[in-house]
Amino acid sequence: MTQTPSLKTLQTKIGGMDCGNCAKTVAAGLEKLPGLTDINVVFATESLRLNYDPEQVTEKVIFDRIKNLGYTIEQPTAAILSHSDAPCLDEHHQHSTVQKAQKPDPTNWEFWIRNRRGQSVILAGIGLILGLLTQNLALTIWISRAFYGIGMIVAGFPIARAGLMELRLRRADMNLLMTISVIGAVALGDWFEAALVIFLFSLGTTLQTFTFSRTRHAIASLMDITPPTATVKRDNNQEVTVRVEEIQVGEILTIRPGQRVALDGIVVAGNSSIDQSPITGESIPEDKQTGDRVFAGTLNQTGFLEVRVTHTANDTTVAKIVHLVESAQSSRAPTQQWVDKFAEIYTPIVIVSAIALTVIPPLIFGQPFSIWCYRALVMLVIACPCALVISTPVSIVSAIGAATSQGVLFKGGNGLENAGKIKSLAFDKTGTLTEGKPVVQKIYDLGELSASAVLLIAACLEKQSEHPLAKAIVTKAEEAGIELETPEDFMAYPGKGIAAKFGNNLYFVGNCRLFADQNIELSKSAVSLLDEIEKLGQTPVLVGSSRGLLGVIALADGLRLEAGEAVYMLKQMGLNNLVMLTGDRTFVAQQIAQQLNLSEYKAELLPFDKLQSIQQLRNLGTVGMVGDGINDAPALAAADISFAVGGIDIALETADVVLVGSDLRKLVYAVDLSRRTVNVIQQNVIFSLVTKALFLLLGTFGFVGLAVAVLADTGTSLIVTANGMRLFRNK
């Protein structure tokens, strides 16, 4: 829906949501207010986003409606604070302007004393104990009932208020069902059990809410890594500390040791070691020098850097990652969609069954009304599928949080579930299995000079060139510790090579055409060597003088260091149908496939041919595609699940899963995490369904009471939450 200029956007956090039904309740309650559009409530992230017309409704009315539904506002003002309204910060203020809720800790006694939920649980418990004591002391029954009533009112008021709101919305959630059950127990004269039920329910939901919240806070802390201010050069190169939102592309940041990089940029001066683990998941710091790229949120460790800004605050890599993670957490996995549909059918059926259980036995069979009414109340308690509904999102959120910390970004629950189902996995070659840039493979000397001397001559002539082959040769010489000299009378031959003098000797570095133009004959053995190099899929660079050929340097697109290990690990996991798809020559593809122990490869493919190959592989089952997102977009789109390595900007737009940092071993981690996540979801769903079925059966025949039913419901919710949270610790 197109937003009109009169509408405003509201974003905030909502506290107290126990399961996915709570998010639906909030959305349904807000839909009754005038002037609201595009309402989106996400349980997994406790977030609300909507558009509203200030002429029809105010923010206070919106917040009051949420509170009346039984929930709290975690960030009512911070969420809507504009940059112009925010206070100015100096360089000593290293905290965000948004007031973040502190991480809840139910193991700390102060939490129970100072928190409203904790206070309600304590007072309900005191009322329950005092009521039980006075009841056992044989005092008048109304004294014990007064204590029970105080406990029920204190803990039950927010529950009853939310339940009544549900009734007005013509919905039935746990709050309404619990309210009916407690009122029914009181009507039947069982005040102790009514007070016990409300205490256990309040205690269980409090523990469940804050257990899930700890995972949310842990995930949020992963992304809370960018400083609110930065130091920039302005006005005659004077350093000024300003808010990051005020910094524009092209400005120069100054970053000292121990400071975090505030914005993405390119190093223009200085050398340092940067900890990029928040972005890439790699624990080893990376050395940075002039021309290298740095990311917002990474930590400068050793040196002073000047960085030219390339992206504003809303467009940094970490900002894109945060948006991606939030979107992924709010998406619904296939299993969750099934669970939600099941819950919509399950709860009404159980409610109707409870009504029938109350009416039919007394009317038709002459059974005691109180007994069957009580059993119907037990059934109502079991009717709300909280544990079932929460079983999937808690697992998805935990898994996505764990993956993000390791540099693996899932775009949603669908990709997270599908990654573990892959039967065939196709790889692009260039930039995926290989580095995408030439590397010196071997240096051949022809007897007159050593291999080191051949490399020295080539590197000295090539050090001024920007050609990829030249850079590879110079890099090889630097790695070998060779000191490069500057030749004289430098001459360039475009498309062929270069020439220069050392003393009176003229040297040439280039291809066969350069040597043919200079009338430098190649021996039969030299021609045979060049043919052999080309058959290996390598590019020969000839090094010689006016007297003849001195040596040959063979270069090729080098394999990623971890590629072989990644392929081996995938096969160990049972993924044996691994295929390489490339547009390169057949003999080049054959060499790469042999080095990686890939049994199948397809070469000389156009983008359309790769697409057809993916479609053929789909006949064998779920197909995955790994590429760099640049020239293999059709194949990535055709695959059931796609993985992107390489440039983050492109990868974020093209794939279901992004491997930040381009380490192919993260592919193994992603597949393994997916399988673990699916297993945990299945465990949670099966456990929830079996528990519900068992207690429905026991409750119907009177083997369990209200208190046991509440313990079963909240206990199941806590167990599936804790089981799902295990994924957050998966490394």
C-alpha positions in Angstrom: 0.0 0.0 0.0 1.4 3.4 -1.0 2.0 5.6 2.1 0.4 9.0 1.8 2.3 12.1 3.0 -0.1 12.5 6.0 0.7 9.1 7.5 3.5 8.6 10.0 5.4 5.4 10.8 5.6 3.9 14.3 8.1 1.3 15.3 8.4 -0.1 18.8 9.1 -3.2 20.9 6.3 -5.0 22.7 7.0 -6.9 25.9 5.1 -9.8 27.4 4.3 -11.8 24.3 4.4 -15.5 25.2 3.8 -17.1 21.8 2.7 -16.4 18.2 -0.9 -16.1 19.2 0.0 -13.1 21.3 1.2 -11.3 18.2 -2.1 -12.1 16.5 -3.9 -10.7 19.5 -2.0 -7.4 19.4 -2.6 -7.1 15.6 -6.3 -7.9 16.0 -6.7 -5.3 18.8 -5.0 -2.6 16.8 -7.0 -3.2 13.7 -10.1 -2.0 15.7 -8.5 1.5 16.0 -9.2 4.0 13.2 -6.4 5.5 11.1 -4.0 2.5 11.3 -2.6 0.7 8.2 0.1 -1.8 7.4 0.1 -3.3 10.9 2.9 -5.8 11.3 3.5 -7.5 14.7 6.4 -10.0 14.8 6.5 -12.3 17.9 10.1 -13.6 17.1 11.5 -10.0 17.4 8.9 -8.5 19.7 8.5 -5.8 17.2 5.6 -3.6 16.0 5.6 -1.5 12.8 2.6 0.4 11.5 1.5 3.5 9.7 -1.0 5.9 11.3 -2.9 9.0 10.6 -2.2 11.5 13.4 -5.5 13.3 12.6 -7.4 10.1 13.5 -5.3 8.4 16.2 -2.5 9.4 18.6 0.5 7.4 19.7 -0.9 7.4 23.2 -4.1 5.8 22.1 -2.1 3.1 20.3 0.1 2.4 23.3 -2.9 2.4 25.7 -4.6 -0.2 23.4 -1.5 -2.4 23.6 -1.4 -2.1 27.4 -5.1 -2.9 27.7 -4.4 -6.1 25.8 -2.0 -7.1 28.6 1.3 -6.2 27.0 4.0 -3.6 27.6 5.8 -1.0 25.5 9.6 -1.5 25.7 10.7 1.4 23.5 7.8 3.9 23.0 9.8 7.1 22.6 13.2 5.7 21.4 11.6 3.8 18.5 10.1 7.0 17.0 12.9 9.4 17.8 14.1 11.3 14.7 17.7 12.3 14.2 16.8 15.9 14.5 15.2 15.4 17.9 18.1 13.4 19.3 20.5 15.1 21.7 23.9 16.1 20.4 26.7 13.8 21.5 30.4 14.5 22.1 33.2 12.0 21.7 33.0 10.8 25.3 29.4 9.5 24.9 29.9 6.0 23.7 26.2 4.9 24.1 23.3 4.8 21.8 20.5 7.4 22.0 17.9 4.7 22.0 17.2 3.4 25.5 17.6 -0.4 25.2 15.9 -2.7 27.7 18.3 -4.4 30.0 18.7 -8.1 29.6 16.3 -9.8 32.0 17.8 -12.2 34.6 15.2 -14.3 36.5 18.1 -15.8 38.5 18.7 -12.5 40.2 16.5 -11.8 43.2 16.3 -8.1 42.3 14.5 -9.0 39.1 11.6 -10.5 41.1 11.5 -7.5 43.5 11.6 -4.7 40.9 9.8 -6.2 37.9 6.0 -6.0 37.7 5.7 -9.6 36.5 8.0 -10.7 39.3 6.1 -8.8 41.9 2.8 -10.3 40.8 4.2 -13.8 41.1 5.6 -13.1 44.6 2.3 -11.6 45.9 0.3 -14.4 44.3 2.5 -17.0 46.0 2.2 -15.2 49.4 -1.6 -15.1 49.1 -1.6 -18.8 48.2 0.6 -19.8 51.2 -1.3 -17.6 53.7 -4.6 -19.0 52.4 -3.4 -22.5 52.8 -2.1 -21.9 56.3 -5.3 -20.2 57.5 -7.3 -23.0 55.9 -5.4 -25.6 57.8 -5.6 -23.7 61.1 -9.4 -24.2 60.9 -10.1 -20.5 61.0 -13.2 -19.2 59.3 -13.3 -20.1 55.6 -13.6 -16.5 54.5 -10.2 -15.6 55.9 -8.4 -18.2 53.8 -10.6 -17.3 50.8 -9.7 -13.6 51.3 -5.9 -14.5 51.0 -6.6 -16.7 48.0 -8.6 -13.9 46.4 -5.9 -11.3 47.0 -3.4 -13.6 45.2 -5.8 -14.3 42.3 -6.6 -10.6 41.9 -2.9 -9.4 42.0 -1.7 -12.1 39.5 -4.9 -12.5 37.6 -6.0 -8.9 36.9 -3.7 -8.4 33.8 -4.6 -11.9 32.6 -8.3 -11.3 33.0 -8.1 -7.9 31.4 -6.3 -9.4 28.4 -8.8 -12.2 28.3 -11.8 -9.8 28.2 -10.2 -7.9 25.4 -9.8 -11.3 23.6 -13.5 -11.9 24.1 -14.3 -8.5 22.6 -12.2 -9.4 19.6 -14.0 -12.7 19.3 -10.7 -14.6 19.8 -9.7 -17.2 22.4 -6.1 -17.3 23.7 -4.6 -18.6 26.9 -5.5 -15.5 28.9 -9.3 -16.0 28.2 -9.2 -19.7 28.7 -7.3 -19.3 32.0 -9.7 -16.6 33.2 -12.7 -18.9 32.5 -11.0 -21.8 34.3 -10.2 -19.8 37.4 -13.7 -18.3 37.6 -15.1 -21.8 37.1 -13.0 -23.2 39.9 -14.1 -20.5 42.3 -17.8 -21.0 41.3 -17.3 -24.7 42.2 -15.9 -23.7 45.6 -12.3 -24.8 45.0 -10.6 -21.5 45.9 -7.2 -23.2 46.7 -7.0 -24.8 43.3 -8.1 -21.5 41.6 -5.3 -19.6 43.4 -2.8 -22.4 42.7 -3.7 -22.3 39.0 -3.2 -18.6 38.6 0.1 -18.7 40.5 1.5 -21.5 38.4 0.3 -19.9 35.2 1.8 -16.5 36.2 5.1 -18.1 37.2 5.3 -20.2 34.1 4.6 -17.4 31.6 7.0 -15.1 33.4 9.8 -17.7 33.2 8.9 -18.5 29.6 8.8 -14.9 28.5 12.1 -14.0 29.9 13.8 -17.2 28.9 12.9 -16.3 25.3 13.9 -12.7 25.8 17.4 -13.6 26.8 17.9 -15.2 23.4 16.5 -12.0 21.7 18.8 -9.8 23.7 21.8 -12.0 22.9 21.0 -11.8 19.2 20.5 -8.1 19.4 23.9 -7.6 21.1 25.6 -9.2 18.1 24.5 -6.4 15.9 24.9 -3.6 18.5 28.5 -2.9 17.4 28.6 0.4 15.6 29.6 3.6 17.5 27.0 6.4 17.6 29.7 9.0 16.8 32.9 9.2 14.7 35.8 11.6 14.2 36.0 13.2 10.7 38.4 15.7 9.1 36.6 19.0 8.3 37.5 22.7 8.0 41.3 22.7 7.1 41.7 19.1 8.2 40.6 19.8 11.7 39.3 16.6 13.5 35.6 17.0 14.6 33.5 14.4 16.4 29.9 14.1 15.0 27.0 11.7 14.9 27.5 9.0 12.2 24.2 10.0 10.6 25.7 13.4 9.7 28.7 12.0 7.9 28.5 11.9 4.1 30.1 9.7 1.4 33.6 11.0 0.6 34.5 12.4 4.0 37.6 11.2 5.8 37.3 9.3 9.1 40.3 9.1 11.5 40.3 5.8 13.5 42.8 5.2 16.4 43.8 1.9 17.9 41.0 0.5 20.1 38.2 2.3 18.2 35.5 0.7 16.1 35.1 1.7 12.5 31.9 3.8 12.3 31.1 3.5 8.5 32.2 1.4 5.5 35.1 2.9 3.6 38.4 2.6 1.9 41.7 3.1 3.7 43.5 6.1 2.3 46.4 6.4 4.8 47.9 4.2 7.5 48.3 0.5 8.3 46.6 -1.6 10.9 45.2 -4.9 11.9 41.3 -5.1 12.0 39.2 -7.5 13.9 36.4 -8.3 11.4 34.8 -11.1 13.4 31.4 -9.2 13.9 31.0 -9.2 10.1 32.8 -12.2 8.8 32.9 -14.5 11.8 36.6 -14.9 11.3 38.6 -14.8 14.6 41.9 -13.9 13.0 42.4 -10.1 12.5 43.1 -9.0 8.9 45.9 -6.6 8.0 44.7 -3.4 6.3 46.6 -0.9 4.2 46.0 1.9 1.6 43.3 0.8 -0.8 41.8 -1.9 1.4 38.1 -2.0 2.4 36.9 -1.7 6.0 33.5 -2.4 7.5 31.4 -0.5 10.1 31.4 -2.2 13.4 34.9 -3.8 13.0 37.6 -3.1 15.6 40.9 -1.3 14.8 43.6 -2.9 16.8 47.1 -1.7 16.2 47.6 1.4 14.0 46.1 4.7 13.0 43.9 4.8 9.9 42.3 7.4 7.7 39.3 6.0 5.8 37.3 7.6 3.0 33.6 6.9 3.6 31.8 4.9 0.9 28.4 4.2 2.5 26.3 6.3 4.8 25.0 5.0 8.2 21.8 3.5 6.7 23.6 1.8 3.9 26.6 0.1 5.6 27.2 -3.6 5.5 26.3 -4.1 9.1 23.0 -2.1 8.6 22.1 -4.4 5.7 23.0 -7.5 7.9 20.8 -6.2 10.7 17.9 -5.6 8.3 18.4 -9.1 6.8 18.5 -10.8 10.3 15.3 -9.0 11.4 13.5 -9.9 8.2 14.7 -13.5 8.5 13.5 -13.8 12.1 10.1 -12.4 11.2 9.6 -14.8 8.3 7.7 -18.0 8.8 9.3 -21.3 8.0 7.2 -24.0 6.3 6.8 -26.0 9.5 5.7 -22.8 11.3 3.0 -22.2 8.7 1.7 -25.7 9.2 1.7 -25.3 13.0 -0.2 -22.0 12.8 -2.9 -23.6 10.6 -3.2 -26.5 12.9 -3.5 -24.3 15.9 -6.3 -22.3 14.3 -8.3 -25.5 14.0 -7.2 -27.2 17.2 -8.2 -24.6 19.8 -11.9 -24.1 18.6 -12.4 -27.9 18.4 -11.2 -28.3 22.0 -13.3 -25.4 23.3 -16.4 -26.9 21.6 -15.5 -30.3 23.1 -15.2 -28.7 26.6 -18.7 -27.3 26.3 -20.0 -30.6 25.2 -18.2 -32.3 28.1 -20.0 -29.9 30.5 -23.4 -30.3 29.1 -23.9 -33.8 27.6 -23.0 -36.1 30.6 -25.3 -34.3 33.1 -28.2 -33.8 30.7 -28.2 -37.2 28.9 -26.6 -39.6 31.4 -27.6 -37.9 34.7 -23.9 -37.4 35.8 -23.0 -34.8 38.5 -22.6 -31.4 36.8 -19.7 -30.3 39.1 -17.5 -33.2 38.1 -17.9 -32.8 34.4 -17.7 -29.0 34.6 -14.4 -29.3 36.4 -13.1 -31.7 33.7 -14.2 -29.3 31.1 -12.2 -26.5 32.8 -9.1 -28.8 32.8 -9.7 -29.3 29.0 -9.8 -25.5 28.5 -6.5 -25.1 30.2 -5.0 -27.7 27.8 -6.8 -26.1 24.8 -4.3 -23.3 24.1 -1.5 -24.6 21.9 1.2 -22.2 23.3 4.0 -24.8 23.4 3.2 -26.0 19.9 3.0 -22.5 18.4 6.3 -21.4 20.1 8.2 -24.5 19.2 9.2 -23.4 15.7 9.9 -19.6 16.0 12.2 -20.1 19.1 14.3 -22.6 17.1 14.4 -20.4 14.0 15.4 -17.3 16.0 18.1 -19.1 17.9 19.5 -20.7 14.8 19.6 -17.5 12.8 21.3 -15.8 15.7 24.0 -18.5 15.9 24.5 -18.4 12.2 24.9 -14.6 12.2 27.6 -14.8 14.8 29.5 -17.2 12.5 29.2 -15.1 9.4 26.4 -17.0 7.8 23.3 -15.0 6.9 20.0 -16.8 6.3 17.4 -14.7 4.6 14.5 -16.5 6.3 13.2 -19.7 7.8 12.5 -21.2 4.4 16.2 -21.2 3.5 17.1 -22.4 7.0 14.9 -25.5 6.7 15.8 -26.3 3.0 19.6 -26.1 3.4 19.6 -29.4 5.3 17.4 -31.2 2.6 19.9 -30.7 -0.3 20.5 -33.8 -2.4 22.7 -32.2 -5.1 24.9 -29.1 -4.8 26.3 -27.2 -7.8 29.3 -24.9 -7.6 30.3 -22.1 -9.9 34.1 -22.2 -10.5 35.5 -18.7 -10.9 35.3 -16.7 -7.7 33.6 -19.5 -5.8 35.9 -22.6 -5.8 38.8 -20.4 -7.1 40.0 -17.0 -5.9 38.9 -15.3 -9.1 42.4 -13.9 -9.6 45.6 -15.3 -11.2 48.3 -17.0 -9.0 51.8 -18.1 -10.0 51.6 -21.9 -10.3 55.2 -22.7 -11.3 58.3 -21.0 -12.6 60.2 -22.9 -15.4 63.9 -22.1 -16.0 65.5 -23.2 -19.2 69.0 -23.8 -17.8 70.7 -20.4 -18.4 69.2 -18.7 -15.3 67.7 -20.0 -12.1 64.0 -19.8 -11.4 64.6 -17.1 -8.8 66.4 -15.0 -11.4 63.6 -15.5 -13.9 61.1 -14.3 -11.3 63.3 -11.3 -10.4 63.5 -10.1 -14.0 59.7 -10.5 -14.6 58.8 -8.8 -11.3 61.1 -5.9 -11.8 59.5 -5.2 -15.2 56.0 -5.8 -14.1 56.0 -3.9 -10.8 54.6 -0.7 -12.4 51.8 -2.5 -14.2 48.2 -2.8 -13.0 47.5 -6.0 -15.0 46.3 -8.9 -12.9 49.0 -11.2 -14.3 51.6 -8.6 -13.4 50.3 -8.2 -9.9 50.4 -12.0 -9.4 54.1 -12.1 -10.5 55.1 -9.2 -8.2 53.2 -10.7 -5.3 55.1 -14.0 -5.8 58.4 -12.2 -5.8 57.5 -10.3 -2.6 56.5 -13.5 -0.9 59.9 -15.0 -1.9 61.7 -12.0 -0.3 63.1 -10.8 -3.5 64.2 -7.1 -3.6 62.9 -5.5 -6.8 65.0 -3.0 -8.8 63.8 -0.3 -11.2 64.8 -1.0 -14.8 65.6 1.6 -17.4 64.2 2.5 -20.9 60.8 0.9 -20.1 58.7 0.1 -23.2 55.1 -1.2 -23.3 53.7 -3.3 -26.1 49.9 -3.2 -25.6 48.3 -6.7 -25.7 51.7 -8.3 -26.0 54.0 -7.4 -23.0 56.8 -5.1 -21.9 60.5 -4.5 -22.3 63.2 -2.8 -20.2 67.0 -2.6 -19.7 69.2 -3.6 -16.9 72.6 -2.2 -17.8 73.2 -3.0 -21.4 70.9 -6.0 -21.5 67.3 -5.7 -22.9 64.7 -8.0 -21.4 61.2 -8.9 -22.5 58.2 -10.2 -20.5 55.0 -11.1 -22.4 53.2 -13.6 -24.6 54.3 -15.4 -27.7 53.3 -12.6 -30.0 55.8 -10.2 -28.3 58.7 -12.7 -28.9 57.6 -13.3 -32.5 57.6 -9.5 -33.1 61.1 -9.2 -31.7 62.2 -12.1 -33.9 63.2 -14.2 -30.8 62.9 -17.8 -31.9 61.5 -20.5 -29.6 63.1 -23.9 -29.5 61.0 -27.0 -30.0 61.3 -27.9 -26.3 60.1 -24.4 -25.4 57.1 -24.7 -27.8 56.3 -28.1 -26.3 56.5 -26.6 -22.7 54.1 -23.9 -23.7 51.7 -26.4 -25.1 51.9 -28.5 -21.9 51.2 -25.4 -19.7 48.2 -24.5 -21.8 46.8 -28.0 -21.5 46.9 -27.7 -17.8 44.6 -24.7 -18.1 47.4 -22.2 -17.2 48.5 -19.0 -18.8 52.2 -18.8 -19.7 54.2 -15.6 -19.3 57.5 -15.7 -21.3 60.6 -14.1 -19.9 63.6 -13.6 -22.2 66.3 -11.3 -23.6 67.4 -10.4 -27.1 69.5 -13.6 -27.1 66.5 -15.9 -26.5 64.0 -17.3 -24.1 65.2 -17.5 -20.4 62.1 -19.0 -18.7 58.4 -19.3 -18.4 56.1 -18.4 -15.5 52.8 -20.4 -15.5 49.8 -18.7 -13.9 46.2 -19.8 -13.2 43.2 -18.9 -11.2 44.2 -20.3 -7.8 41.9 -22.6 -5.7 40.6 -21.2 -2.5 42.7 -22.6 0.3 39.7 -24.1 2.1 37.9 -25.4 -1.0 39.3 -28.9 -0.8 38.5 -29.2 2.9 35.0 -27.9 2.3 34.3 -30.5 -0.4 35.7 -33.3 1.8 33.5 -32.2 4.7 30.4 -32.1 2.6 31.0 -35.6 1.4 31.5 -36.7 5.0 28.1 -35.3 5.7 26.6 -37.5 2.9 26.4 -34.9 0.2 28.1 -36.9 -2.6 26.4 -35.4 -5.6 28.6 -32.3 -6.0 28.9 -30.8 -9.4 31.0 -27.9 -10.8 29.4 -25.7 -13.5 31.7 -23.3 -15.4 32.0 -21.4 -18.6 35.7 -22.1 -18.7 37.5 -24.5 -21.0 37.1 -28.2 -20.5 40.7 -29.0 -19.7 40.7 -26.2 -17.1 37.5 -27.5 -15.5 39.0 -31.0 -15.5 42.1 -29.9 -13.6 40.1 -28.1 -11.0 37.7 -31.1 -10.6 40.7 -33.5 -10.1 42.3 -31.2 -7.5 39.0 -31.1 -5.5 38.1 -34.7 -6.1 34.8 -33.7 -7.8 33.4 -36.6 -9.8 31.2 -34.4 -12.1 31.8 -31.2 -13.9 30.3 -29.3 -16.8 32.4 -26.9 -18.8 32.0 -24.2 -21.5 28.6 -23.3 -20.2 26.6 -20.1 -20.9 24.4 -18.8 -18.2 21.4 -20.5 -19.9 23.3 -23.8 -19.9 23.9 -23.5 -16.1 20.2 -22.9 -15.7 19.4 -26.1 -17.6 21.9 -28.1 -15.5 20.2 -26.9 -12.3 16.8 -28.0 -13.7 18.2 -31.4 -14.5 19.7 -31.9 -11.1 16.3 -31.1 -9.5 15.1 -34.5 -10.7 17.3 -36.0 -8.0 15.8 -33.9 -5.2 16.4 -30.6 -3.6 19.1 -28.7 -5.4 21.5 -26.1 -4.0 23.7 -23.6 -6.0 26.8 -21.9 -4.7 28.0 -18.8 -6.6 29.4 -15.3 -6.3 26.1 -13.7 -7.4 27.6 -11.8 -10.3 27.3 -13.9 -13.5 25.4 -16.9 -12.2 22.1 -15.1 -11.2 19.9 -17.3 -13.3 21.3 -20.5 -11.8 21.0 -19.1 -8.3 17.4 -18.2 -8.9 16.6 -21.6 -10.3 18.0 -23.6 -7.4 15.8 -24.6 -4.5 18.3 -22.9 -2.2 21.2 -20.6 -3.2 24.4 -19.7 -1.4 26.4 -16.6 -2.3 30.1 -16.0 -1.5 32.2 -13.0 -2.3 31.0 -9.4 -2.4 28.4 -8.8 0.4 26.6 -6.0 -1.5 25.8 -8.3 -4.4 25.3 -11.4 -2.3 22.7 -9.9 -0.1 20.5 -9.3 -3.1 20.9 -12.6 -4.9 20.9 -15.6 -2.6 18.9 -17.3 0.2 22.1 -17.7 2.3 25.1 -15.4 2.3 28.6 -16.7 3.4 30.2 -13.5 4.6 34.0 -13.6 4.3 33.8 -16.2 1.4 35.0 -19.1 3.5 33.5 -22.2 1.8 33.7 -24.2 5.1 30.8 -22.0 6.3 28.7 -23.9 3.7 29.3 -27.0 5.7 28.3 -25.2 8.9 25.1 -23.9 7.2 24.0 -27.3 6.1 24.8 -28.8 9.5 22.9 -26.1 11.3 19.9 -26.5 9.1 19.8 -30.2 9.8 20.1 -29.6 13.6 17.4 -26.9 13.4 14.9 -29.2 11.6 15.6 -31.9 14.1 15.0 -29.6 17.1 11.7 -28.3 15.5 10.5 -31.8 14.9 11.4 -32.7 18.5 9.5 -29.7 19.8 6.4 -30.3 17.6 6.2 -34.0 18.4 6.7 -33.4 22.1 4.1 -30.7 22.2 1.5 -32.8 20.3 2.1 -35.9 22.4 1.9 -33.9 25.7 -1.3 -32.2 24.6 -2.9 -35.4 23.5 -1.9 -37.2 26.7 -3.2 -34.6 29.1 -6.4 -34.1 27.1 -7.1 -37.8 27.5 -6.2 -37.8 31.2 -8.2 -34.6 31.9 -11.3 -35.9 30.1 -11.4 -39.0 32.4 -10.6 -37.0 35.6 -7.0 -38.2 36.2 -5.5 -34.7 36.4 -6.7 -31.5 37.9 -6.4 -27.8 37.0 -3.0 -27.3 38.7 -1.4 -30.3 36.9 -2.9 -29.2 33.6 -1.3 -25.7 34.1 2.0 -27.3 35.0 1.8 -29.5 31.9 1.1 -26.5 29.6 3.7 -24.1 31.0 6.2 -26.8 31.6 5.9 -28.0 28.0 6.4 -24.4 26.7 9.5 -24.0 28.9 11.0 -27.2 27.7 10.5 -26.5 24.0 11.9 -23.0 24.5 15.0 -24.3 26.2 15.4 -27.0 23.6 15.2 -24.4 20.8 17.7 -22.1 22.5 20.3 -24.8 22.4 20.8 -23.9 18.7 22.1 -20.5 19.7 25.2 -22.1 21.2 25.8 -24.1 18.0 29.3 -23.2 16.7 
